[in-house]
Amino acid sequence: MESAQVAHHDHGDFDGFTSFLWQIIEADNKVHDFVKAAQSKGYKVGEDALKDAKSLLLYIAKVNTVHTTQNAVRNIMEEIGYDYSKLYTAYRSKVEEHSGSDSIGKETDQKKSGSKENACHLHGRSRNLHCKDCNAVLCKSCIDESHVGHDWDVWNPSENIEVMTYRIKDELERCTRIHKLVRQANKESQEEQRNIADKILQSKQKAISDIENHAKSAVSKCDSYYRTVSGRLSNDLKTLKEHEGLLHSIQNRLKQNDITAVEDAMQSLWHDEFDSIEHSLEYVTDNKVVFDDNSTVSLDIFGRLFIPDEDSSDSQTQRPLSRMSVSSDLYDENLTFVKRFLPIKAYVSVVRPAVRKGIYFKNHHKSMVYSIDETSTSQKEEVNLQSLTSGDFCPFDGGFVFSDFEKKQIRFASPKAAAIRDLYNSDPFIPLGIHISLAMKVVFVGFTDSFSRNLTEKSRRFVKTFVIQKTEMKEKKKIFEKTANGERLLRYPYRLTYNNSNNTLCVVDQTSDKSGRVVVLDVDPARGIVGSFEGLQIPPTTFDPRGICVNSAGQILVTDTNNHSVHLLTSEARYIRTMFSYESGFQFPRAVAINEKELWIGCQSGIILLFKFKD
């Protein structure tokens, strides 16, 4: 019977038949039905079996003998509606159709069995078939077992050798062309490397030559500068030695109140550069000048020497000592020099207009706020801020609002109250400059996240606005930090003032410990910078702004400490002129303030100068 014949085909033929069955099952979309039927008969291979009937077929063949496997597959196929015998007959017809004749099979194997080199290493049969899909030469068993459904034909060694020869020749020519291209590219690369090496060598030689020339020029300039400075120092030393005896004599005459002899001796020194007398002065207190040897002299005597007498018509009497005061013929023509004070030993860091007349000022190394006016003979203590880390301050409501950069607080101190009151905790930001606009009833405070003037992407530098309400400061929404386009406005807002003439905020913005700029900001922070001034750019010193104020015309006055100058700017920070300079005996101005018609300037030496604007 046909079914019996089916049951006795060999195992290799059955492997090919199972592959044939899998193609039919998959084509008829009965994979799921087959798996379910197999599972109902006890065959389980996990979840993957539901997706691949072939896996299940192979599993069945693996766990059973050939005979039981054929029976199992027959039962499953018939259960899902197939005639197993007809399927096997169709499979054999297809195999014979592809083989062409039996001579391709066993007879051909017998004829060529003597050629061991052509025998299949798996089945021992002759390899006389060519699988086009896999490009492999196989025996009949290989086709039946592993290449069912592939496109194949009879292998003709002679024809295929010609094809392979042509392919090898073509590949050889292609490799030859590639080799030539590689050699050409390598040659060009070597030339390019030689050219680069030559250029590097030429650049190196030029750089060495330039460095040598610059070095020679620098050495020459240094030698010339040394000779010039050495000559000047020699002359200065000679002059100092000539006047040393005279200076001691003047100091002794001062102690003896011998004014006539002192004035005669001073005539020869009006135009000389010297520091001896000023270095010997310690401070002024209790209407007396105290020298470094603790000797004293009346302030009246000191005044006649260093403070011009307004009623005197003698120009020489009006002209104070060079480098110790301001020369009356060199400062701004719109100003009249009034008085020179030496109230403290340390430099004046902040000067603010007083409520009625004169100014308030602060010693940089102490926490005391003092006051002084035109009629003062000594400073008056106003209030102790009780903090050596206090920075800027402003008078307000009978006391002083000040920044404490160590405690990161805005605080309030009053002469009437012993305790200091905290108004605003700025942590983690450090408060710097402060300005109170009484007209706007707004407090402007500059902040930084670090004492370093260097910036990073995360740095925060800004000016914030507040209103003072009873015992605390309330933040307003306005913050001067970036423009509408996200551009940074400030680097280190050291000092501030508000210009009512054009509603702008004027900021001393430090870029390093010894350099900075003046920035004028629109009242709307989003509009950004109205104008800026970065100094006159005169080497070797840099623009070093410290103090800032605005006059009644809306013009900006800014001190330039390193250049011993005070500059006058427009309301938009354009340069107008320099009001004072080093040539006029002006030294290290740090703070500036205007109180009605009075101009006050505090210097690093502790000296405070008073001028008045002419009508």
RAKA-V62465 format. One record per backbone hydrogen bond with DSSP energy under -0.5 kcal/mol. CO is the residue of the C=O (numbers start at 1). NH is the residue of the N-H. Records with the same first field share a line. If there is no record, write none. Layout:
BEGIN
CO = NH + NH
END
This chain:
BEGIN
1 = 5
2 = 6
3 = 7
4 = 8
5 = 8
6 = 9
10 = 14
11 = 15
12 = 16
13 = 17
14 = 18
15 = 19
16 = 20
17 = 21
18 = 22
19 = 23
20 = 24
21 = 25
22 = 26
23 = 27
24 = 28
25 = 30
26 = 29
30 = 34
31 = 35
32 = 36
33 = 37
34 = 38
35 = 39
36 = 40
37 = 41
38 = 41 + 43
39 = 42
42 = 44
46 = 49
47 = 50
48 = 51 + 52
52 = 56
53 = 57
54 = 58
55 = 59
56 = 60
57 = 61
58 = 62
59 = 63
60 = 64
65 = 69
66 = 70
67 = 71
68 = 72
69 = 73
70 = 74
71 = 75
72 = 76
73 = 77
74 = 78
75 = 79
76 = 80
77 = 82
78 = 81
82 = 84
83 = 87
84 = 88
85 = 89
86 = 90
87 = 91
88 = 92
89 = 93
90 = 94
91 = 95
92 = 96
93 = 97
94 = 98
95 = 99
96 = 100
99 = 101
101 = 104
102 = 105 + 107 + 108
103 = 108
105 = 109
106 = 110
107 = 111
108 = 112
110 = 113
112 = 115
114 = 116
115 = 118
116 = 119
118 = 127
120 = 124
125 = 120
126 = 128
128 = 155
129 = 131 + 138
130 = 132 + 153
131 = 135 + 136
136 = 131 + 138
138 = 128 + 129
139 = 143
140 = 144
141 = 145
142 = 146 + 147
143 = 147
147 = 150
150 = 152
151 = 132 + 133
153 = 130
155 = 157
156 = 160
157 = 161
158 = 162
159 = 163
160 = 164
161 = 165
162 = 166
163 = 167
164 = 168
165 = 169
166 = 170
167 = 171
168 = 172
169 = 173
170 = 174
171 = 175
172 = 176
173 = 177
174 = 178
175 = 179
176 = 180
177 = 181
178 = 182
179 = 183
180 = 184
181 = 185
182 = 186
183 = 187
184 = 188
185 = 189
186 = 190
187 = 191
188 = 192
189 = 193
190 = 194
191 = 195
192 = 196
193 = 197
194 = 198
195 = 199
196 = 200
197 = 201
198 = 202
199 = 203
200 = 204
201 = 205
202 = 206
203 = 207
204 = 208
205 = 209
206 = 210
207 = 211
208 = 212
209 = 213
210 = 214
211 = 215
212 = 216
213 = 217
214 = 218
215 = 219
216 = 220
217 = 221
218 = 222
219 = 223
220 = 224
221 = 225
222 = 226
223 = 227
224 = 228
225 = 229
226 = 230
227 = 231
228 = 232
229 = 233
230 = 234
231 = 235
232 = 236
233 = 237
234 = 238
235 = 239
236 = 240
237 = 241
238 = 242
239 = 243
240 = 244
241 = 245
243 = 247
244 = 248
245 = 249
246 = 250
247 = 251
248 = 252
249 = 253
250 = 254
251 = 255
252 = 256
253 = 258
254 = 257
257 = 259
258 = 262
259 = 263
260 = 264
261 = 265
262 = 266
263 = 267
264 = 267
265 = 268
266 = 269
267 = 270
269 = 272
270 = 322
272 = 274
275 = 279
276 = 280
277 = 281
278 = 281
280 = 292
283 = 290
285 = 288
287 = 299
288 = 285 + 290
289 = 297
290 = 282 + 283
291 = 294
295 = 291
297 = 289
298 = 302
299 = 303
300 = 304
301 = 305
302 = 306
303 = 307
306 = 308
308 = 310
309 = 312
313 = 315
314 = 318
315 = 319
318 = 320
321 = 324 + 325
327 = 330 + 331
332 = 335
334 = 614
336 = 612
339 = 610
341 = 608
342 = 284
347 = 349 + 364
350 = 362
352 = 360
358 = 354
359 = 372
360 = 352
361 = 370
362 = 349 + 350
363 = 366
367 = 385
368 = 363
369 = 382 + 383
370 = 361
371 = 380
372 = 359
373 = 376
380 = 371
383 = 369 + 385
387 = 390
389 = 405
392 = 403
394 = 401
396 = 399
398 = 415
399 = 396
400 = 402 + 413
401 = 394
402 = 411
403 = 391 + 405
404 = 408 + 409
408 = 426 + 427
409 = 404 + 411
410 = 423 + 424
411 = 402
412 = 421
413 = 400
414 = 417
421 = 412
423 = 473
424 = 410 + 426
426 = 429
429 = 431
430 = 448
432 = 392
433 = 446
435 = 437 + 444
436 = 438
437 = 441 + 442
442 = 437
443 = 466
444 = 435
445 = 464
446 = 432
447 = 462
448 = 430
456 = 459
460 = 449
462 = 447
463 = 480
464 = 445
465 = 476
466 = 443
467 = 469 + 474
468 = 470
469 = 471 + 472
472 = 469
474 = 467
478 = 465
479 = 481
480 = 463
481 = 489 + 490
483 = 486
487 = 483
492 = 494 + 510
493 = 433
495 = 508
497 = 506
498 = 500
499 = 502 + 503 + 504
503 = 523
504 = 499 + 506
505 = 521
506 = 497
507 = 509 + 519
508 = 494 + 495 + 510
509 = 517
512 = 515
515 = 511 + 512
517 = 509 + 519
518 = 533
519 = 507 + 521
520 = 530 + 531
521 = 505
523 = 525
524 = 527 + 528
525 = 528
526 = 484
528 = 522
531 = 520
533 = 518
537 = 539
538 = 541
543 = 516
544 = 561
547 = 559
549 = 557
551 = 554
555 = 551
556 = 569
557 = 549
558 = 567
559 = 546 + 561
560 = 565
561 = 564 + 588
563 = 582
565 = 560
566 = 579 + 580
567 = 558
568 = 576 + 577
569 = 556
570 = 573
574 = 570
577 = 568 + 579
579 = 332
580 = 566
581 = 584 + 586
582 = 585
584 = 327
588 = 604
591 = 602
593 = 600
595 = 598
597 = 613
598 = 595 + 600
599 = 611
600 = 593
601 = 609
602 = 590 + 591
603 = 348 + 606
606 = 343 + 344
607 = 603
608 = 341
609 = 601
610 = 338 + 339
611 = 599
612 = 336
END
